[in-house]
Amino acid sequence: MVTEAERGLVEPHTAGNQQVDFHESRDELHAMFHMMALIRQFEDKTYEMYTRARIGGYCHMNHGEEATIVGSIEPLRTQDWIVSYYREHGHLLARGAEPRRVMAELFGREDGVSHGRGGSMHLFDASRRFMGGYGIVAGHMPLALGVGYSIKYRKADEVTLCLTGEGAMANGASHETLNMIGIYHLPVITTIVNNQYGMGTKVEESAANPELWQRGDMYGHHGVQVDGMDVMAVKRVTEEAVQRASEGNPTLIDAITYRYRGHSVADPARYRSQEEVQRWREQDPIERFYRQLHDADLMTEDERVAIEQNVDTEVQDAVDFAEQSPEPDSQGLFDFLYVNPAPNV
């Protein structure tokens, strides 16, 4: 259970400092660390490019949430589906999308994953069964329900991961979705990326019971809370959830994490103190994972440096690619619509 040191403030967890029982290979663990470092550096560069007006529109950062992202997505199989929300850059990277194509989409270029039509909040990659980020709070959750129902209807060996935020849990669509998933016993995992602020509103102020994992029992799901700053803890919980979902038993995961930056790039986050942010930075998910690996003799400092240098090269390459990618042709304005326009439009 999460404790409160003071009213309205959820404290960082410390469980991630304990010894971890790894069953993954060294290469697999290094790949996970690489992905977490890639997401962090990609977001740093995205922030820079936004402030330089290379990226427009709304833009929401994943800084601090890397453990929840990688831990939730790494256990999925290629046949599984993901439905996400607007803070999804890291989600698509973790699913295996090329950083080049994600950055090109942020730049609004033709070589982007949505051909420049989606931007930051609407990344989409059907080839990886990543069914998109969505800008309407909780609006994506009924879509995840539909994907889950399709799986059951087709009797397919697949599961759906619905990533959502704690702010969305105050929306009626979340209640209806979770209820129907439970009624029909759908193979859906709902992971709440609980960074504790819906824009500037604390979860304690938007939920009468802020222990969101307890809604699992209410809707026929297995409810569980996990330290979202510990990638291995999230991975273990999600591995169990995948197995459970494949048997028709849904799971609601409340992953307690934190976003270092404001709600969006334009948000200075004056509603929280620097002391609060610093307390969470002291439990940084990348640093914690490195300590776990180092203590288990699974990563050296030199190996970490090499990974981070490779990440720097990847991210700069992504920016160079995005800069060189062409703008979408105005003749394609009506491409990728559900219905072709009338001839006289």
Phi and psi in degrees as a GROMACS rama.xvg file:
@    title "Ramachandran Plot"
@    xaxis  label "Phi"
@    yaxis  label "Psi"
@TYPE xy
-81.8416  134.87  VAL-2
-100.236  161.428  THR-3
-118.509  121.18  GLU-4
-77.4074  -25.7475  ALA-5
-153.646  161.361  GLU-6
-58.5667  128.121  ARG-7
82.6092  7.191  GLY-8
-129.71  114.385  LEU-9
-84.488  129.49  VAL-10
-86.5416  151.679  GLU-11
-61.3337  150.072  PRO-12
-78.9843  164.488  HIS-13
-127.166  -0.201454  THR-14
-61.613  -25.0645  ALA-15
-67.6031  -11.653  GLY-16
-83.2856  -6.45654  ASN-17
-79.6242  163.241  GLN-18
-63.9571  137.959  GLN-19
-108.537  139.293  VAL-20
-92.9753  99.8934  ASP-21
-86.7516  136.878  PHE-22
-117.475  -0.74188  HIS-23
-81.7438  157.539  GLU-24
-75.1083  164.511  SER-25
-59.1128  -42.5601  ARG-26
-62.767  -40.5987  ASP-27
-63.8219  -41.6228  GLU-28
-68.0226  -39.2466  LEU-29
-65.1384  -36.5141  HIS-30
-64.7558  -37.8381  ALA-31
-65.7842  -43.4854  MET-32
-63.4569  -41.953  PHE-33
-57.3262  -44.13  HIS-34
-65.8023  -41.3709  MET-35
-63.1801  -42.6472  MET-36
-66.0092  -37.0039  ALA-37
-64.2189  -44.6852  LEU-38
-60.6217  -44.5228  ILE-39
-61.7975  -48.6796  ARG-40
-69.0392  -37.2239  GLN-41
-59.7269  -43.3314  PHE-42
-69.3771  -37.5309  GLU-43
-57.8342  -45.3139  ASP-44
-70.2841  -35.8419  LYS-45
-61.2674  -44.1105  THR-46
-59.6476  -44.4358  TYR-47
-61.0316  -46.7667  GLU-48
-65.6849  -32.8715  MET-49
-66.6709  -44.9262  TYR-50
-66.9892  -19.1467  THR-51
-95.8891  10.0057  ARG-52
63.8966  25.0503  ALA-53
-85.3355  -20.1134  ARG-54
-122.188  135.064  ILE-55
-118.763  -178.77  GLY-56
75.7903  -160.946  GLY-57
-82.044  148.586  TYR-58
-150.695  122.263  CYS-59
-119.734  130.525  HIS-60
-94.4325  151.171  MET-61
-99.8241  5.50344  ASN-62
-51.299  124.908  HIS-63
97.0558  -15.9609  GLY-64
-101.49  11.3747  GLU-65
-61.2421  -35.2527  GLU-66
-68.0363  -41.0732  ALA-67
-65.2284  -39.0352  THR-68
-65.7839  -56.7279  ILE-69
-68.0638  -40.7702  VAL-70
-64.2726  -30.341  GLY-71
-80.7973  -34.4064  SER-72
-96.1174  -30.8328  ILE-73
-58.6741  -36.9335  GLU-74
-72.8831  -10.8085  PRO-75
-70.7937  153.568  LEU-76
-95.5855  167.003  ARG-77
-63.1087  -27.6754  THR-78
-83.2435  -5.81915  GLN-79
-84.1164  161.568  ASP-80
-113.905  152.605  TRP-81
-130.175  132.086  ILE-82
-122.532  125.636  VAL-83
-125.562  -173.372  SER-84
-122.203  -162.542  TYR-85
-78.7504  -12.9594  TYR-86
-96.5573  64.0901  ARG-87
-120.454  9.5027  GLU-88
-53.1231  -52.9474  HIS-89
-64.9781  -30.3468  GLY-90
-63.0079  -44.4417  HIS-91
-72.884  -35.9503  LEU-92
-60.9387  -44.4647  LEU-93
-64.7614  -25.1953  ALA-94
-79.4507  -6.98829  ARG-95
108.443  6.81174  GLY-96
-67.5058  149.33  ALA-97
-69.0747  128.932  GLU-98
-53.8711  -33.8845  PRO-99
-55.9318  -48.6204  ARG-100
-73.8854  -30.5422  ARG-101
-68.7579  -46.3316  VAL-102
-63.8043  -39.2503  MET-103
-60.7055  -36.4853  ALA-104
-66.5839  -40.5018  GLU-105
-61.9194  -32.5051  LEU-106
-78.3602  -8.24152  PHE-107
74.6231  34.6768  GLY-108
-104.237  160.018  ARG-109
-61.5106  -31.831  GLU-110
-81.5475  4.7217  ASP-111
-71.3746  165.491  GLY-112
-62.7869  -25.8866  VAL-113
-112.858  23.7911  SER-114
56.3722  32.3  HIS-115
78.6163  3.07283  GLY-116
-90.186  -15.9223  ARG-117
-104.441  -42.9511  GLY-118
71.692  -162.849  GLY-119
-57.811  -40.1848  SER-120
-89.4239  -5.52126  MET-121
-133.406  50.7001  HIS-122
-71.4681  143.462  LEU-123
-153.362  135.931  PHE-124
-149.882  91.056  ASP-125
-63.1992  -29.762  ALA-126
-63.4884  -23.5781  SER-127
-108.622  13.7526  ARG-128
54.5162  34.5365  ARG-129
-98.0067  103.038  PHE-130
-86.5972  21.8491  MET-131
105.833  157.921  GLY-132
-98.0936  152.715  GLY-133
-136.159  139.657  TYR-134
-84.3804  -16.473  GLY-135
-87.2953  122.847  ILE-136
-58.3058  123.088  VAL-137
71.3342  -3.10602  ALA-138
-66.8666  -20.4637  GLY-139
-84.0889  -17.3685  HIS-140
-65.4652  -43.101  MET-141
-61.2918  -28.074  PRO-142
-67.4015  -40.0992  LEU-143
-62.8219  -38.2512  ALA-144
-58.126  -45.1597  LEU-145
-63.8274  -40.8133  GLY-146
-63.1256  -43.1229  VAL-147
-62.2828  -39.2511  GLY-148
-66.998  -36.9501  TYR-149
-60.9615  -41.0776  SER-150
-60.2397  -47.0148  ILE-151
-66.0655  -40.6312  LYS-152
-61.3231  -39.5225  TYR-153
-85.1642  -5.98422  ARG-154
55.0131  43.3305  LYS-155
-90.8099  152.252  ALA-156
-87.2984  73.7158  ASP-157
-143.865  158.787  GLU-158
-134.015  162.085  VAL-159
-117.178  131.003  THR-160
-103.368  119.48  LEU-161
-104.839  111.599  CYS-162
-93.6146  130.489  LEU-163
-146.707  169.921  THR-164
-104.218  163.489  GLY-165
-67.9609  -27.1678  GLU-166
-63.8909  -33.0291  GLY-167
-67.3689  -18.978  ALA-168
-72.9386  -9.67287  MET-169
-90.8499  -1.56632  ALA-170
-91.6006  142.517  ASN-171
-59.9076  -30.9438  GLY-172
-61.2763  -31.8216  ALA-173
-67.8864  -41.3019  SER-174
-65.9434  -45.6813  HIS-175
-63.2932  -41.535  GLU-176
-63.8159  -50.9057  THR-177
-61.7296  -37.9256  LEU-178
-62.8692  -46.0405  ASN-179
-70.4659  -35.3476  MET-180
-59.31  -42.0712  ILE-181
-69.384  -41.2234  GLY-182
-59.9311  -44.197  ILE-183
-95.9683  3.69281  TYR-184
51.9558  56.5762  HIS-185
-87.275  150.488  LEU-186
-79.7518  65.865  PRO-187
-123.142  134.052  VAL-188
-108.458  120.338  ILE-189
-104.522  114.051  THR-190
-108.229  116.549  THR-191
-85.7491  112.552  ILE-192
-80.8466  87.6454  VAL-193
-87.9381  86.1951  ASN-194
-89.6178  7.84506  ASN-195
78.2131  -0.765321  GLN-196
-136.265  116.914  TYR-197
-86.8752  99.841  GLY-198
55.9262  -112.958  MET-199
-105.005  11.7645  GLY-200
-102.41  124.012  THR-201
-66.2603  149.752  LYS-202
-60.9484  -31.5746  VAL-203
-65.6807  -19.7792  GLU-204
-96.3695  -8.97569  GLU-205
-113.337  -10.411  SER-206
-129.85  123.212  ALA-207
-59.5389  -35.6302  ALA-208
-119.668  102.3  ASN-209
-73.2022  -3.60085  PRO-210
-80.5689  79.6936  GLU-211
-64.9477  -26.7169  LEU-212
-61.8977  -24.654  TRP-213
-69.061  -14.3952  GLN-214
-69.0952  -15.6018  ARG-215
-56.6338  -50.941  GLY-216
-60.0965  -38.0138  ASP-217
-62.7148  -31.5552  MET-218
-113.027  16.9383  TYR-219
76.8445  24.7966  GLY-220
-107.835  160.191  HIS-221
-81.1588  115.746  HIS-222
-98.2608  135.357  GLY-223
-149.288  141.76  VAL-224
-106.501  141.7  GLN-225
-139.994  152.037  VAL-226
-72.6529  102.909  ASP-227
-75.9504  2.76993  GLY-228
-98.3219  2.14372  MET-229
-119.454  104.781  ASP-230
-61.84  -36.6067  VAL-231
-71.2702  -34.6785  MET-232
-64.7345  -43.0167  ALA-233
-66.0665  -40.7331  VAL-234
-62.3554  -44.4601  LYS-235
-63.8233  -43.3814  ARG-236
-63.7613  -39.7353  VAL-237
-71.357  -36.6161  THR-238
-57.3527  -44.2709  GLU-239
-64.7393  -38.1752  GLU-240
-67.0003  -36.6601  ALA-241
-62.5687  -44.7599  VAL-242
-63.2195  -42.3023  GLN-243
-64.7837  -43.4875  ARG-244
-64.3587  -37.0585  ALA-245
-64.7734  -16.5722  SER-246
-100.112  8.33182  GLU-247
85.3919  20.0284  GLY-248
-118.646  108.761  ASN-249
-74.5854  159  PRO-250
-130.648  140.613  THR-251
-113.248  114.713  LEU-252
-107.548  126.053  ILE-253
-105.068  98.9551  ASP-254
-95.6687  110.024  ALA-255
-81.6368  110.846  ILE-256
-135.36  -161.777  THR-257
-158.705  141.712  TYR-258
-102.927  128.736  ARG-259
-72.3591  -34.9123  TYR-260
-95.623  178.424  ARG-261
-68.9095  -177.276  GLY-262
-56.2036  -43.3275  HIS-263
-136.009  176.727  SER-264
-60.0283  -29.9252  VAL-265
-81.7649  -2.08674  ALA-266
-98.6419  115.567  ASP-267
-77.0297  -6.17055  PRO-268
57.4474  46.2746  ALA-269
-76.3048  -4.74647  ARG-270
-80.8519  0.560796  TYR-271
-137.029  155.311  ARG-272
-85.9929  155.954  SER-273
-64.5808  -30.4328  GLN-274
-64.5235  -39.4868  GLU-275
-63.6279  -47.5884  GLU-276
-60.0871  -42.1431  VAL-277
-64.3647  -37.6876  GLN-278
-59.1711  -39.1801  ARG-279
-75.4132  -35.1074  TRP-280
-62.2613  -27.8808  ARG-281
-68.4906  -14.9151  GLU-282
-110.466  31.6482  GLN-283
-49.096  129.394  ASP-284
-64.6756  -32.6229  PRO-285
-72.1568  -43.6136  ILE-286
-63.8502  -40.7088  GLU-287
-63.6002  -42.8587  ARG-288
-65.9622  -40.4814  PHE-289
-60.984  -43.4834  TYR-290
-61.6301  -40.9069  ARG-291
-60.9897  -45.755  GLN-292
-67.6059  -43.1857  LEU-293
-63.8394  -44.078  HIS-294
-64.5905  -26.4315  ASP-295
-94.1242  10.7519  ALA-296
58.2367  38.0527  ASP-297
-112.067  -3.5629  LEU-298
-157.077  133.273  MET-299
-98.103  166.333  THR-300
-62.0923  -39.419  GLU-301
-62.8716  -39.1712  ASP-302
-65.8552  -39.2275  GLU-303
-62.2061  -46.4695  ARG-304
-59.68  -42.3592  VAL-305
-62.9855  -42.2408  ALA-306
-62.1228  -45.4801  ILE-307
-68.1459  -32.1853  GLU-308
-67.2539  -40.6757  GLN-309
-62.9657  -39.1675  ASN-310
-62.8211  -43.4859  VAL-311
-56.7146  -42.5759  ASP-312
-65.3123  -43.4832  THR-313
-59.3043  -44.6308  GLU-314
-70.1273  -41.2301  VAL-315
-64.6042  -37.6848  GLN-316
-61.551  -38.4558  ASP-317
-63.468  -41.544  ALA-318
-65.6165  -44.5049  VAL-319
-60.2001  -42.0792  ASP-320
-62.9121  -44.9265  PHE-321
-63.2116  -40.3374  ALA-322
-62.3453  -34.9878  GLU-323
-87.5556  -14.5075  GLN-324
-69.3702  141.95  SER-325
-72.9509  154.929  PRO-326
-69.0984  149.428  GLU-327
-60.2774  142.09  PRO-328
-74.4093  132.516  ASP-329
-62.0902  -21.4166  SER-330
-66.9275  -17.332  GLN-331
-97.6386  20.7807  GLY-332
-55.944  -34.5788  LEU-333
-101.005  10.9169  PHE-334
-70.0341  153.014  ASP-335
68.4957  23.3793  PHE-336
-87.3892  161.03  LEU-337
-67.8143  -35.7828  TYR-338
-129.589  137.589  VAL-339
-66.1384  141.872  ASN-340
-69.8943  156.501  PRO-341
-61.9006  151.919  ALA-342
-56.1806  -31.8717  PRO-343
-91.6371  7.92756  ASN-344
